[in-house]
Amino acid sequence: MSKVPSHARVVIVGGGVAGCSVAYHLTKMGWTDVVLLERKRLTSGTTWHAAGLIAQLRATKNMTRLSKYSQELYGTLEAETGVSTGFRRCGSITMALTEHRAEEIRRQASMARSFGVDVEEIDAAEVLRHYPHVNTDGMTAAVWLPLDGQGDPANIALSMAKGARMGGATVLEGVKVTGIEQADGKLTAVNFQEEDGSEGRIATDIVVNCAGMWARDFGQMAGVNVPLQACEHFYIVTENIDGLKQLPVLRVPDECAYYKEDAGKMLLGAFEPKAKPWGPIPEDFEFDQLPEDFDHFEPILEAACERLPMLAEAGIHTFFNGPESFTPDDAYHLGPAPELEGYWVCAGFNSIGIQSAGGAGWALAEWMENGIPPFDIGDVDIRRMQPFQKNRRYLKERASETLGLLYADHYPNRQKATARGVRRSPLHEHLKANGAVFGELAGWERANWFANEGQEREYKYDWKGQNWFANQAQEHDAVRNAVGMYDMSSFGKIRIDGPDAEAFLNRMAGGNMSVPVGKIVYTQFLNARAGIEADVTITRLAQDSYFIVTPAATLIRDMAWLKMNRRDEVVVISDATASEAVICVMGPNSRALMQSVSPHDWSNEAFPFGVAQIVEIGLGIARAHRVTYVGELGWELYVSADQAAHVFETLHEAGADHGLRLCGLHMMDSARIEKAFRHFGHDITGEDHVLEAGLGFAVSKQKNDFIGADAVARKRDEGLQMRMVQFKLTDPEAMLFHAEPIVRNGEVVSYITSGNYGHTLGGAIGLGYVPCPGEKPDEVLASSYEIEVAGTRVAAEASLRPMYDPKSERARA
């Protein structure tokens, strides 16, 4: 008789560190009907050969929280399960060899302090005290994180597997899942085959895809998109080195190398700039290595022998090449799949699976138990991925770059170089012909800035003002003082149609949707905690039809949120993004420009703020929305894709008489931050309460049956614990990007959620939450504030109202 049960509450597919973590944490939640299936043996995919580096600091606060959780968990597992994890806190050093890298690691150190991570900048003498074997020649800076660690990857996974069994889970090896059954958009069962050839079925409502480098293909089995690609990952292990004692982990990203001491040997690993995608994966792959490629690794080794001279003397015991899976954006995949109810994902760890898996498994288990993650995990939410990203050619091209980006300079606004041009606006060629320099988001090619005549059309990265800084300033000035035109076609557009459209959206949104046809409502979708799940404008097109505009990167997530929360309302939810281009005309001269190309009445009386109307432009028809994300008089013009080029040409030609300048989305971001307009994913997320975000004006007080209404009412009664504050640096040379510590009266209290340069205000502008329990607004502003930029504290002005045009008189002129 088969050892596989016929029913389970959840089936976890994949017995690497991720699957074992999910099983372990679900049993900690009290789930006992948990089954984990591994096609071969536990850890036999990529877990067994991982380097086992366990760092705390990640690029954002919540990713850091998950990594810190992993480390704390691994420190206690051995006592709980009796399986040694080899975990030890040996500390880590990151060494910079260029001035740009020095700036980066100093900014990372500042960020670490704002996240509560113990970090210290150290000089060469201190580096040698911790790591006497290293050559510090050429070092420009270094940081020391004393609580970073390392561990035994396989035993960490096996320890969590044992903990899961102790909690009542069934963990089975040699059982391959061969199919997923579904009905009415819901998962119903998995089919499997055992090593002896016998087949069976497990009835279940939930599957978790923890299949590692198989996760893409396994997802395809159920029609679920899990974009990732296996790449070759190289390291060497030396022979025993006499007298070698415990050392910290050493990272030298400018030489693409990391070093780990392990049991008297040295491990040297690499994240080379151009990686080697690998696949397809053989059916019998288990604890396997890939063929050696010494020529590929040799440049890394040569530099390493200079950096750590003892490597030149030590013999190589192992030259290892093994696969690791990488995603299109170097962030892993976590959460519920939008395509199939009951299907969850925990995969794609980009060579940081050991340090991530403990926290990821915990967060996913919390999410599955409570229906909401413990905090915002938008960085890794599987619903950020676009359907086209499962394309195999796309994945191979992009993965060849993303592996190397782990150790590349993490400049602000850095653009991916590979697998570009997949999604293009109907205006793409027009913008290109006029000097556009494109960036990429969610596959969309977006005009971020416009080069002047004779200027190179490329990014040159820096931590100061980059080569497009002056272009952004010129575009910013045009929008503030004349008129600018830019393309917003990439933004997501969702139609809600049907007899229950009004009732459905009144339950989904904090704002009041019972408005006249043509009215535009700025509002948010809230979760049960009144955290912000989406930041949108909703326009009523007809009695039974609404039009939602949302950021380009969140369309899939927002569609999933709407479908997940639909009850029995009769509505159709559809993606209308590609059907219309969006041409934004903004600035004090925008009304005159629109009047010159259209017979429509564009006056305040005939066309007030917050209204959409059908208009004629040139020979075509458009729907003009009078709203703004840059704080100026203007319109967003929604034009069917077939007419977009004509409308653009009409406006561009007429614009010469009105001071028109083509602008990019970098301008949009600098203009919006001067107005303190929030940016979803940075300033506002699922864990930020809508009232503390300063968006209470967008929440109706006339209704109380929307999602999150109870949490809004409680906060109104209890008072705010945090307030969103706008800051301006008094040093006009300093730059803000994100996560710089906010220092209040000499103490780090929070961090900048988003930053950019305010060209009109004359300094870097940042937004950030300041803890202020029980305080009144004037008490918050009575403090002195500084922002820590790369280790240096810079004085800052603070405001609770927008520093630019606080009464929004310009937008309503």
Secondary structure, 3 states (H helix, E strand, C coil): CCCCCCECCEEEECCCHHHHHHHHHHHHCCCCCEEEEECCCCCCCCHHHCCCEECCCCCCHHHHHHHHHHHHHHHHHHHHHCCCCCCECCCEEEEECCHHHHHHHHHHHHHHHHCCCCCEECCHHHHHHHCCCCCCCCCCEEEEECCCEECCHHHHHHHHHHHHHHCCCEEEECEEEEEEEEECCEEEEEEEEECCCCEEEEECCCEEECCHHHHHHHHHCCCCCCCCEEEEEEEEEECCCCCCCCCCEEEEHHHCEEEEEECCEEEEEECCCCCCECCCCCCCCCCCCCCCCHHHHHHHHHHHHHHCCHHHHCCEEEEEEEEEEECCCCCCEEEECCCCECEEEEECCCCCHHHHHHHHHHHHHHHHHHCCCCCCCCCCEHHHCCHHHHCHHHHHHHHHHHHHHCCCCCCCCCCCCCCCCCEECCCHHHHHHCCEEEEEECCEEEEEEECCCCCCCCCCCCCCCCCCHHHHHHHHHHHHHCEEEEECCCCEEEEEECCCHHHHHHHHECCCCCCCCCEEEEEEEECCCCEEEEEEEEEEEECCEEEEEECHHHHHHHHHHHHHHCCCCCCEEEECHHHEEEEEEECCCHHHHHHHHCCCCCCCCCCCCCEEEEEEECCEEEEEECCCCCCCCEEEEEEECCCHHHHHHHHHHHHCCCCEEECCHHHHHHHHHHCCCCCECCCECCCCECCCCCCHHHCCCCCCCCCCHHHHHHHHHHCCCEEEEEEEECCCCCCCCCCCEEEECCEEEEEEEEEEEECCCCEEEEEEEEECCCCCHHHHHCCCEEEEECCEEEEEEEECCCCCCCCCCCCCC
